[in-house]
Amino acid sequence: MGMSTPHLFAPAATAVAPAPTVGLVDDDPEIRDMVADYLGLHGFKVLTARDAVGFRRMVETETIDVAVLDVHMPGENGLSLARWLRETGDTGIVFATGADRPIDRIVGLEVGADDYLVKPYDLRELAARLRCVLRRINPAPPAPEPMVPRTTGRRLVFGDMTLDVESRRLTTADHRIVDLTAMEFDLLEVLVSRPNRVLSRGQLSELAHGRAPADDDRSIDIRITRLRKKIEPDPTRPRFIRTVRGEGYLFQGETR
């Protein structure tokens, strides 16, 4: 195996945020179970798959914060899977693999990985790197945030969905909770509270996240894609979140 497992200490009982979800893909069941057990003891929710097919099936029903991938897997390899992840969402990506040539690292980072670890690796280091990636993809909002609207006791209803601003929940007419990340919720709140108004990517970033985006920042586009998958009856033909070519996005319809 070659993995270095540090001594485990029982964590102190404290109030914590919901555990970030890690999607772990490795065709070696012993490695898969060992890594999942360790991360599970250290504040992560871990979902596992042995190959890309299982992982793709996983993300159809689960929101993955960070994916831990091997390069060499049965069927579709990890590089192809990472490229697909980067094109379809803002999931963090860490390679934990035996592919140790410099060109392997370079290609892994070029296809969109946030970090790259070579087996055998220390499990404590993997956990630390995962937390680092999570901090980068979900940065703490700056304070104060004059541009970010925060309204208590307000509900925004559109279609058959209710956006509860106070509890920060999106629910359907049959009371099913739609799983949104914090950043997805902030972006949706900005859009729904300004119906039929075109907002540029820069405006959306400042209003939802309190910061102006870099010129090459596509995070708003990525989150819009993920929101459409969660709220649109047909994400390929959006009913609510419409693209205005060359200008930005608008939320189409009435809210009440």
Rosetta blueprint (number, residue, H / E / L):
1 M L
2 G L
3 M L
4 S E
5 T L
6 P L
7 H L
8 L L
9 F L
10 A L
11 P L
12 A L
13 A L
14 T L
15 A L
16 V L
17 A L
18 P L
19 A L
20 P L
21 T E
22 V E
23 G E
24 L E
25 V E
26 D L
27 D L
28 D L
29 P H
30 E H
31 I H
32 R H
33 D H
34 M H
35 V H
36 A H
37 D H
38 Y H
39 L H
40 G H
41 L H
42 H L
43 G L
44 F L
45 K E
46 V E
47 L E
48 T E
49 A E
50 R L
51 D L
52 A H
53 V H
54 G H
55 F H
56 R H
57 R H
58 M H
59 V H
60 E L
61 T L
62 E L
63 T L
64 I L
65 D L
66 V E
67 A E
68 V E
69 L E
70 D L
71 V L
72 H L
73 M L
74 P L
75 G L
76 E L
77 N L
78 G H
79 L H
80 S H
81 L H
82 A H
83 R H
84 W H
85 L H
86 R H
87 E H
88 T H
89 G L
90 D L
91 T L
92 G E
93 I E
94 V E
95 F E
96 A E
97 T E
98 G L
99 A L
100 D L
101 R L
102 P H
103 I H
104 D H
105 R H
106 I H
107 V H
108 G H
109 L H
110 E H
111 V L
112 G L
113 A L
114 D L
115 D E
116 Y E
117 L E
118 V E
119 K L
120 P L
121 Y L
122 D E
123 L H
124 R H
125 E H
126 L H
127 A H
128 A H
129 R H
130 L H
131 R H
132 C H
133 V H
134 L H
135 R H
136 R H
137 I H
138 N L
139 P L
140 A L
141 P L
142 P L
143 A L
144 P L
145 E L
146 P L
147 M L
148 V L
149 P L
150 R L
151 T L
152 T L
153 G L
154 R L
155 R E
156 L E
157 V E
158 F E
159 G L
160 D L
161 M E
162 T E
163 L E
164 D E
165 V L
166 E L
167 S L
168 R L
169 R E
170 L E
171 T E
172 T E
173 A L
174 D L
175 H L
176 R L
177 I E
178 V E
179 D L
180 L L
181 T L
182 A H
183 M H
184 E H
185 F H
186 D H
187 L H
188 L H
189 E H
190 V H
191 L H
192 V H
193 S L
194 R L
195 P E
196 N L
197 R L
198 V L
199 L E
200 S L
201 R H
202 G H
203 Q H
204 L H
205 S H
206 E H
207 L H
208 A H
209 H H
210 G L
211 R L
212 A L
213 P L
214 A L
215 D L
216 D L
217 D L
218 R L
219 S H
220 I H
221 D H
222 I H
223 R H
224 I H
225 T H
226 R H
227 L H
228 R H
229 K H
230 K H
231 I H
232 E L
233 P L
234 D L
235 P L
236 T L
237 R L
238 P L
239 R L
240 F L
241 I E
242 R E
243 T E
244 V E
245 R L
246 G L
247 E L
248 G E
249 Y E
250 L E
251 F E
252 Q L
253 G L
254 E L
255 T L
256 R L
